């Protein structure tokens, strides 16, 4: 069974940093674009950052540009999100997403990890 497991969420003070990880199992990780999404209470899920299967293309939401860095390690079947200068508005459940670069309909989600930014 395909699994995406997020970790690294925590309570952190404004201005602090966190590193989220997403571990992938039972699918060909290197063929999938990977993304981080987040959903705050009462809001729709939004794209935070996306990285292509080879890591050559990266996109960020305007709200996190310059503060967050997405990366992946295809040898370890893992993706990461380094989050710096965190703000209370970054508080949300963060989800890992995998989408096949070519085939349609092949998409997986993790269960989410909570990030809370508060003093």
C-alpha positions in Angstrom: 0.0 0.0 0.0 1.3 3.4 -1.0 2.3 5.6 2.0 3.3 9.2 2.5 4.2 10.0 6.1 4.9 13.5 7.2 6.8 14.4 10.3 8.4 17.4 11.9 5.4 19.5 12.8 5.5 21.2 16.2 4.7 24.3 18.2 7.2 27.1 17.4 7.5 30.8 18.3 7.2 33.5 15.6 10.5 33.9 13.9 11.5 30.3 14.5 12.3 27.5 12.1 11.0 24.0 11.4 11.9 21.2 9.0 9.2 19.0 7.7 9.9 15.6 6.2 7.8 13.3 4.0 8.8 9.7 3.7 7.4 7.8 0.7 7.0 4.0 0.3 5.6 1.5 -2.2 5.7 3.7 -5.4 8.4 4.9 -7.8 9.2 8.1 -6.0 11.5 9.4 -8.7 8.6 9.5 -11.2 6.5 11.8 -9.2 6.4 15.6 -8.7 6.1 16.3 -5.0 4.3 19.1 -3.2 3.6 20.5 0.2 0.1 21.8 0.8 -1.4 23.3 4.0 -4.8 23.9 5.4 -5.6 26.3 8.2 -8.8 26.1 10.2 -11.7 27.4 8.2 -9.7 27.8 5.1 -9.2 25.8 1.9 -6.2 23.7 1.3 -3.5 25.7 -0.5 -0.3 24.8 -2.4 2.8 25.8 -0.5 5.6 24.5 -2.7 6.2 22.0 -5.5 9.3 20.3 -6.8 9.5 18.3 -10.0 10.5 14.7 -10.2 14.2 15.5 -10.9 14.3 18.6 -8.7 14.9 20.9 -11.7 11.7 22.9 -11.3 10.5 24.4 -8.1 7.6 26.7 -7.4 6.5 28.5 -4.2 3.4 30.3 -3.0 4.1 34.0 -2.8 3.4 34.0 0.9 6.4 31.7 1.6 8.9 32.8 -1.0 12.3 33.6 0.6 11.3 31.9 3.8 10.6 28.2 2.8 12.8 25.8 0.9 11.5 22.6 -0.7 13.9 19.8 -1.5 13.9 16.1 -2.2 16.3 13.1 -2.1 15.3 10.5 -4.6 17.8 8.0 -3.2 16.0 8.1 0.2 12.5 8.5 -1.2 12.0 11.6 0.8 11.0 15.2 0.5 11.6 18.1 2.9 10.4 21.6 3.7 12.7 23.9 5.5 10.6 26.7 7.1 12.3 29.8 8.4 11.0 33.1 9.8 7.8 31.5 10.7 4.7 33.6 11.2 1.4 32.9 13.0 -0.3 32.9 9.5 1.8 29.8 8.7 -0.2 27.8 11.3 -1.9 24.9 9.5 -1.8 21.2 8.9 0.8 20.5 6.3 0.3 17.7 3.8 2.6 15.9 1.5 1.4 15.2 -2.0 2.7 13.0 -4.8 1.6 13.3 -8.4 2.9 11.3 -11.3 4.7 13.5 -13.8 3.1 11.9 -16.9 0.3 9.5 -16.0 -3.0 11.2 -15.0 -4.9 10.0 -12.0 -1.8 8.8 -10.0 -1.8 11.0 -6.9 -1.3 10.3 -3.3 -1.7 12.3 0.0 -0.2 12.0 3.4 -2.1 12.3 6.6 -0.7 15.7 7.6 1.4 17.2 10.3 0.4 20.1 12.5 2.5 23.3 12.5 1.5 25.9 15.1 3.3 29.3 15.2 2.5 31.1 18.4 4.1 32.9 21.3 
